[in-house]
Amino acid sequence: MPAVEVLMRVAARRYTPVARAWRRPPEDAAHAAWLAMRGRSARTADDPWGVVTRAVELSMQAEAYGERLLISPEKARRPKFRPSEAPVRAGEHEEFLYDVISTDGEEGRGDGIDRLVATIAALLVVAGWNHHDARWAVEYVASRTADLGSQESARDVLRRDGVIRLRLGLRQRAWTRLLGLLIGSRPGAAPAGQLGVLERVLLGDTLTDLLADVELVELARRIRDEPGDG
């Protein structure tokens, strides 16, 4: 088997998680890795894989932003060329709002994890978040929290999850605050004893209950409005 083919298979396996984090095909990550490997910086670096990994992350980020903002990946790589708001595609918010309404009414079709995700994502959307990012973030954090088995473990692992943070365009401080909002505050931290929104919904809070919490909505808005990575 030619060496190039072996190398591409290794790159595809290595960077599939990065591609999936940005909702890109694994083949895109492998191609980005191949282009980075051909560059002088990777060939002369003390840590070639580190250089390639960073190049793949930036490429996946640019493709995801480009698709979302309807601009080229080249422009998406430069924050100054990105629109401040994502274009609204026909019908996308209408469809989302029908889904949200259904989860908060007596006849709602959503239940279990679907109801949990839709309810919390709706809170973030009301606070100004893009609804795709809101739903994706809640789904990911809820899934990882369930897998890890405890809030403490989830906070520690997710806090270091740089790929997911970059996918959402958040700085570390904003990402940590979002985790606090979703999972709850660490014991001994301020505000003391704050329940995460995940736990509140599991205990029975509805979207109406969450929106009635003015401080909660304002916190979600402040996190969203913090300057992103660029």
Phi, psi and chi 1 to 4 in degrees:
 res  aa     phi    psi   chi1   chi2   chi3   chi4
   1 MET       -  127.9 -176.4  179.6  -65.2      -
   2 PRO   -56.9  148.1  -22.2   32.4      -      -
   3 ALA   -61.1  -36.5      -      -      -      -
   4 VAL   -62.2  -42.2  171.0      -      -      -
   5 GLU   -63.6  -42.3 -174.3  176.0  -13.3      -
   6 VAL   -61.7  -44.4  173.6      -      -      -
   7 LEU   -62.0  -40.5 -172.5   58.8      -      -
   8 MET   -66.9  -36.6  -70.2  -58.6  -68.0      -
   9 ARG   -66.1  -40.6  -69.5 -168.1  177.1 -169.8
  10 VAL   -62.3  -45.0  170.4      -      -      -
  11 ALA   -63.2  -40.7      -      -      -      -
  12 ALA   -62.0  -44.2      -      -      -      -
  13 ARG   -66.6  -42.2  -74.1 -163.3  -57.9  -90.9
  14 ARG   -66.2  -37.4 -173.1 -178.7 -172.4  109.1
  15 TYR  -107.7    7.7  -64.8  116.4      -      -
  16 THR   -58.6  -43.2  -71.2      -      -      -
  17 PRO   -60.1  -36.2  -24.8   35.5      -      -
  18 VAL   -66.4  -43.4  178.3      -      -      -
  19 ALA   -61.2  -44.7      -      -      -      -
  20 ARG   -66.2  -35.0  -73.4  177.2  176.8  167.3
  21 ALA   -60.9  -32.0      -      -      -      -
  22 TRP  -101.5    9.3  -70.5   91.2      -      -
  23 ARG    57.2   45.5  -63.0 -167.9  173.1 -175.5
  24 ARG  -116.7  155.7  -49.5  -54.4  -56.4  167.9
  25 PRO   -64.8  142.0  -18.2   30.2      -      -
  26 PRO   -56.1  -30.6  -26.4   35.2      -      -
  27 GLU   -62.4  -32.8  -65.3   79.5    8.5      -
  28 ASP   -65.3  -40.0  -73.8    2.5      -      -
  29 ALA   -67.2  -40.1      -      -      -      -
  30 ALA   -63.9  -40.4      -      -      -      -
  31 HIS   -65.0  -42.8  178.7   66.9      -      -
  32 ALA   -62.6  -38.6      -      -      -      -
  33 ALA   -64.4  -41.2      -      -      -      -
  34 TRP   -62.3  -43.8  170.7 -113.9      -      -
  35 LEU   -63.3  -40.2  -66.9  178.4      -      -
  36 ALA   -66.6  -38.1      -      -      -      -
  37 MET   -62.8  -29.1  -69.8  174.8 -162.3      -
  38 ARG   -79.7  -12.2  -63.1  172.9   62.0 -171.7
  39 GLY   -78.4  154.9      -      -      -      -
  40 ARG   -65.3  -36.9 -177.6  176.1 -178.4  -83.4
  41 SER   -62.3  -36.4   57.9      -      -      -
  42 ALA   -73.0  -38.9      -      -      -      -
  43 ARG   -67.9  -28.8  -63.2 -162.5  -52.6  -90.6
  44 THR  -106.1   -0.8   59.5      -      -      -
  45 ALA   -77.0  151.1      -      -      -      -
  46 ASP   -67.6  -30.0  -67.1  -26.8      -      -
  47 ASP  -124.8   79.5  179.4   14.7      -      -
  48 PRO   -58.1  -40.6  -22.3   33.2      -      -
  49 TRP   -66.3  -32.3  -80.8  115.0      -      -
  50 GLY   -63.5  -41.5      -      -      -      -
  51 VAL   -64.5  -44.2  172.7      -      -      -
  52 VAL   -64.6  -43.3  174.1      -      -      -
  53 THR   -59.9  -45.1  -62.2      -      -      -
  54 ARG   -63.9  -39.5 -178.2   55.9  177.9  160.7
  55 ALA   -63.7  -40.4      -      -      -      -
  56 VAL   -65.4  -44.3  171.9      -      -      -
  57 GLU   -57.8  -46.2  -70.8  176.8  -10.2      -
  58 LEU   -65.7  -37.8  -69.7  174.2      -      -
  59 SER   -66.7  -44.7 -179.6      -      -      -
  60 MET   -64.7  -38.9  -63.6  -59.3   95.2      -
  61 GLN   -62.8  -45.0  179.7 -176.4   12.4      -
  62 ALA   -64.7  -40.9      -      -      -      -
  63 GLU   -64.8  -41.6  -71.6 -173.7   17.2      -
  64 ALA   -66.3  -44.9      -      -      -      -
  65 TYR   -64.4  -40.8  -85.4  125.5      -      -
  66 GLY   -61.1  -42.8      -      -      -      -
  67 GLU   -66.2  -42.9 -176.1  176.6  -83.4      -
  68 ARG   -67.8  -40.6  172.7 -175.0  163.8 -168.0
  69 LEU   -95.3    0.7  -60.2  173.7      -      -
  70 LEU    59.8   43.9  -58.2 -178.8      -      -
  71 ILE  -131.8  170.2   59.7  176.8      -      -
  72 SER   -72.7  152.0   69.3      -      -      -
  73 PRO   -57.0  -32.9  -26.3   35.5      -      -
  74 GLU   -62.5  -43.7  -71.2   70.9   25.8      -
  75 LYS   -69.7  -36.3  -76.0 -172.1  175.8 -179.7
  76 ALA   -65.6  -22.1      -      -      -      -
  77 ARG   -67.8  -21.4  -74.8  177.6  179.0  -88.1
  78 ARG  -111.5  111.4  -56.5  178.1 -177.7  179.9
  79 PRO   -53.2  -30.4  -27.5   35.5      -      -
  80 LYS   -68.1  -19.1   66.5  179.6 -179.4  179.6
  81 PHE   -94.8   -3.9  -69.0  132.6      -      -
  82 ARG   -84.7  134.4  -62.4  176.7 -164.5  162.8
  83 PRO   -61.4  149.8  -16.5   27.3      -      -
  84 SER   -69.8  -25.2   57.6      -      -      -
  85 GLU  -129.2  144.8  -62.8  -69.8  -19.4      -
  86 ALA   -73.3  141.7      -      -      -      -
  87 PRO   -60.4  144.7  -19.1   29.9      -      -
  88 VAL   -91.6  119.5  177.5      -      -      -
  89 ARG   -84.1  148.7  -67.3  160.2  172.6   84.1
  90 ALA   -55.9  123.6      -      -      -      -
  91 GLY    82.5   -6.3      -      -      -      -
  92 GLU   -68.2  -39.6   64.5  176.8   -2.0      -
  93 HIS   -73.7  -34.3  -72.3  -66.4      -      -
  94 GLU   -60.3  -46.5  179.7 -178.9    4.2      -
  95 GLU   -61.8  -42.0  178.6 -178.0  -10.1      -
  96 PHE   -65.1  -42.7  178.6   71.7      -      -
  97 LEU   -66.2  -35.6  -71.4  173.6      -      -
  98 TYR   -61.2  -40.4  -82.0  130.9      -      -
  99 ASP   -65.6  -41.7 -177.6   51.7      -      -
 100 VAL   -64.3  -46.3  169.5      -      -      -
 101 ILE   -59.1  -39.1  -68.2  168.8      -      -
 102 SER   -65.3  -27.9   76.1      -      -      -
 103 THR   -81.2  -15.9   66.4      -      -      -
 104 ASP  -108.0    3.4 -158.9   35.8      -      -
 105 GLY  -108.1  166.8      -      -      -      -
 106 GLU   -64.6  -28.2  -66.4 -179.3   -0.1      -
 107 GLU   -98.2   15.1  -58.1  -60.2  -35.8      -
 108 GLY   -58.6  140.5      -      -      -      -
 109 ARG   -87.2  -15.4   65.9  179.1 -178.2  -84.6
 110 GLY   -79.1  142.4      -      -      -      -
 111 ASP  -149.3  170.1   56.9    4.7      -      -
 112 GLY    58.0 -135.3      -      -      -      -
 113 ILE   -66.2  -32.3 -171.1   63.5      -      -
 114 ASP   -63.1  -43.7  -70.3  -25.1      -      -
 115 ARG   -65.5  -42.6  171.8 -174.3  171.7  -86.4
 116 LEU   -58.6  -51.1  177.3   78.5      -      -
 117 VAL   -64.8  -46.2  170.1      -      -      -
 118 ALA   -64.1  -38.4      -      -      -      -
 119 THR   -65.3  -47.6  -61.0      -      -      -
 120 ILE   -72.8  -37.6  -59.2  172.7      -      -
 121 ALA   -61.4  -37.5      -      -      -      -
 122 ALA   -63.1  -39.1      -      -      -      -
 123 LEU   -57.7  -46.4  165.0   70.9      -      -
 124 LEU   -66.1  -38.8  -63.6 -179.2      -      -
 125 VAL   -63.1  -42.8  169.2      -      -      -
 126 VAL   -61.0  -32.7  170.2      -      -      -
 127 ALA   -80.6    0.9      -      -      -      -
 128 GLY   109.5    1.7      -      -      -      -
 129 TRP   -75.9  149.2  -70.1   67.1      -      -
 130 ASN   -63.3  133.8  170.2  -84.3      -      -
 131 HIS   -69.9  -27.7   82.3 -103.1      -      -
 132 HIS   -66.7  -45.3  -68.9  -61.0      -      -
 133 ASP   -63.7  -40.9  -74.4  -10.9      -      -
 134 ALA   -61.1  -51.4      -      -      -      -
 135 ARG   -64.4  -41.7 -179.2  179.0  -77.2  -85.2
 136 TRP   -63.5  -43.4 -173.0   83.7      -      -
 137 ALA   -64.3  -44.9      -      -      -      -
 138 VAL   -65.7  -43.3  175.9      -      -      -
 139 GLU   -58.8  -44.5  -77.1  179.2  -13.9      -
 140 TYR   -66.9  -48.2 -173.8   82.5      -      -
 141 VAL   -65.2  -41.6  172.1      -      -      -
 142 ALA   -63.1  -42.7      -      -      -      -
 143 SER   -64.9  -45.6  173.8      -      -      -
 144 ARG   -67.4  -36.8  -65.6  -64.7  -73.0  140.3
 145 THR   -63.8  -41.8  -58.5      -      -      -
 146 ALA   -65.7  -41.3      -      -      -      -
 147 ASP   -64.7  -39.9  -69.8  -16.3      -      -
 148 LEU   -80.7  -18.9  -68.4  165.4      -      -
 149 GLY    86.0   -9.7      -      -      -      -
 150 SER  -153.8  153.2   75.1      -      -      -
 151 GLN   -64.9  -38.8  -66.6  171.1  -50.0      -
 152 GLU   -62.6  -46.7 -169.6   69.7   17.1      -
 153 SER   -63.8  -41.6  -63.9      -      -      -
 154 ALA   -61.8  -43.5      -      -      -      -
 155 ARG   -60.8  -45.4  -91.4 -169.3  -61.0  -94.1
 156 ASP   -66.3  -42.8  -71.2  -17.9      -      -
 157 VAL   -72.9  -47.6  171.8      -      -      -
 158 LEU   -68.2  -31.5  -73.6  167.3      -      -
 159 ARG   -60.3  -29.3 -177.2  171.5   49.7   82.0
 160 ARG   -95.0    4.4  -61.9 -169.7  -63.6  -89.0
 161 ASP   -82.3   82.5 -161.3  -29.5      -      -
 162 GLY   -67.8  -31.7      -      -      -      -
 163 VAL   -63.4  -45.5  172.7      -      -      -
 164 ILE   -66.6  -40.6  -55.3  -54.0      -      -
 165 ARG   -61.3  -45.2  176.4  177.1   63.6   79.6
 166 LEU   -66.7  -34.8  -71.6  171.4      -      -
 167 ARG   -58.6  -33.7  165.3   67.1  176.8   81.1
 168 LEU   -89.7   -5.7  -66.1  170.6      -      -
 169 GLY    71.3   32.8      -      -      -      -
 170 LEU  -108.6  144.0  -62.1  176.1      -      -
 171 ARG   -74.6  166.1  -68.2 -171.9 -174.9  -84.7
 172 GLN   -58.2  -41.5 -176.4   63.3   52.1      -
 173 ARG   -63.1  -44.1 -179.8  172.5  179.8  -90.5
 174 ALA   -66.3  -39.7      -      -      -      -
 175 TRP   -62.6  -43.2  172.4 -124.7      -      -
 176 THR   -63.4  -39.7  -59.8      -      -      -
 177 ARG   -67.8  -36.4  -64.8  177.2   73.2 -168.0
 178 LEU   -64.5  -41.3  177.9   61.6      -      -
 179 LEU   -61.7  -39.7  -67.1  177.4      -      -
 180 GLY   -62.4  -40.5      -      -      -      -
 181 LEU   -64.3  -41.8 -177.8  146.9      -      -
 182 LEU   -81.0  -44.5  -64.5  175.0      -      -
 183 ILE   -96.4  -28.6  -56.4  173.9      -      -
 184 GLY   112.7  162.4      -      -      -      -
 185 SER   -79.1  149.5   60.2      -      -      -
 186 ARG   -66.1  142.4 -174.3 -174.7  -58.8  -84.7
 187 PRO   -52.6  129.4  -26.5   34.7      -      -
 188 GLY    91.3   -9.3      -      -      -      -
 189 ALA   -88.9  164.1      -      -      -      -
 190 ALA   -99.9  140.2      -      -      -      -
 191 PRO   -75.0  135.1   26.5  -32.3      -      -
 192 ALA   -62.9  136.8      -      -      -      -
 193 GLY    70.1   16.5      -      -      -      -
 194 GLN   -70.3  124.7  174.0 -178.1  -55.8      -
 195 LEU   -77.4  142.5  -72.3  179.0      -      -
 196 GLY   -75.1  157.4      -      -      -      -
 197 VAL   -64.6  -33.4 -179.9      -      -      -
 198 LEU   -56.4  -47.8  -71.8  168.4      -      -
 199 GLU   -67.6  -38.6 -171.4  171.2   -1.6      -
 200 ARG   -61.6  -42.4  -72.6  179.7   56.6  170.7
 201 VAL   -69.2  -39.0  174.4      -      -      -
 202 LEU   -62.4  -30.6  -72.6  171.9      -      -
 203 LEU   -83.4   -2.9  -69.7  172.9      -      -
 204 GLY   121.1   -4.6      -      -      -      -
 205 ASP   -64.3  139.0  -86.3   13.1      -      -
 206 THR   -99.0  176.0   65.4      -      -      -
 207 LEU   -60.3  -38.3  176.6   58.5      -      -
 208 THR   -60.2  -42.5  -58.6      -      -      -
 209 ASP   -61.8  -43.9  -63.4  -36.7      -      -
 210 LEU   -65.9  -42.5  -61.8  179.8      -      -
 211 LEU   -69.0  -23.6  -65.5  179.4      -      -
 212 ALA   -73.6  -15.9      -      -      -      -
 213 ASP   -86.2   91.5 -172.0  -25.0      -      -
 214 VAL   -59.7  -39.9  177.6      -      -      -
 215 GLU   -64.9  -36.3  -68.1 -176.3   -0.4      -
 216 LEU   -65.5  -46.5 -179.8   66.4      -      -
 217 VAL   -62.7  -41.0  176.9      -      -      -
 218 GLU   -66.4  -37.5 -178.2   57.8   28.8      -
 219 LEU   -63.2  -44.6  173.7   58.7      -      -
 220 ALA   -60.6  -37.8      -      -      -      -
 221 ARG   -69.5  -40.9 -179.0  175.1  -68.1  112.1
 222 ARG   -65.3  -38.9  -72.0 -161.1  -56.0  -90.5
 223 ILE   -63.0  -43.9  -66.0  171.2      -      -
 224 ARG   -63.7  -34.7 -179.9 -104.3 -177.5 -168.8
 225 ASP   -86.9   -4.5  -70.7  -19.4      -      -
 226 GLU   -66.0  144.6  -75.2 -164.0   22.9      -
 227 PRO   -57.6  137.2  -22.1   33.1      -      -
 228 GLY   -89.5  174.3      -      -      -      -
 229 ASP   -69.9  143.4  -76.4  -32.3      -      -
 230 GLY  -152.1      -      -      -      -      -
